[in-house]
Each structure stands twice: as C-alpha cells, then as structure tokens.
C-alpha cells in the first residue's frame, strides 16, 4: 500500500510538472483572477505578519530550471525581466497548488488514517512553496512599479541592491 501511494504521488507530481512546463506562458498571467492579491493578504503583509515568512522562506530548497530564476537575488531589474520573473511565480504557485489536489486523491483511495498522513505530507511539501511564490510576486510587483516610476523620471539605473 505504501508503495502504491508513493507511485500515485510521484506520477501526479511528474504529470503536473510536465504540464507546467508545456502550458503556454499566457496561462500564468499575473493579471488573471487566480493570481491577483486577495483582500486578506494585504499586499503580502499577511504572510510577513502572520506566517513570519521572512524567517523561513530562504531556508527551503528551491528548484531552478535551466535559465530559471533564483529566489535568492535578482540578476536584472529591467521591466521585461521582472515581468518574466512575476510570470514564473505564477507558474510555481499553480504547480504547487495543483499538487495539493493530490491530497484529495490520497483521502479517496486510502483508509482515513493513511489518507490523512499522505495528504498531510503532500500539503507540507507544497503549500509553503505556493505561499512563497505569492509573497515573492507581491514584492516583485512593488519593485516593478518602483522601476516604472524611476524610468519615467529618467533614472534608467537601479539605485539600490535588489533581493527577492
């Protein structure tokens, strides 16, 4: 039973990852309702104030695909780069939240106790990463607005170091 659960979870996660890579980038548009800030998130402050995300987010591992984005620092502050980075946060959030749906499958195909254990592990392995993607997106959007203001004011060079 343990092995079958692991196989189901692995297959689900691989399928979601492959879909995530193949889906057109327009699907991950930050202006779509699913990616927009919710009122209760207060522009990301809820994650900082309630979850203390700044204390633990950099301690979690990250996956950086070929040519991907590191959450540790930005390598560019152009509007195009920030737009692409923001899109990648939507992609990561979608992937991790979609993986969370596998928890429902575990509850359906297992007895309650075993289903709860596997569902908990799936949520533990995905929810923190989805939350980090949302939090970072809010911060990147603030940075993008600041860069647009700087460019309109005639200041094409960043004036300070940037970290996500």
Secondary structure, DSSP 8 states (H G I E B T S, - for coil): -HHHHHHHHHHHHHHHHHHHHHS-GGGG-TTSGGGS--GGGGGGHHHHHHS-HHHHGGGS-----TT---SS--S---HHHHHHHHHHHHHHHHHHHHHHTHHHHHHHHS-HHHHHHHHHHHHHHHHHHHHHHHHHHHHHHHHHHHHHHHHHTT--S--S----
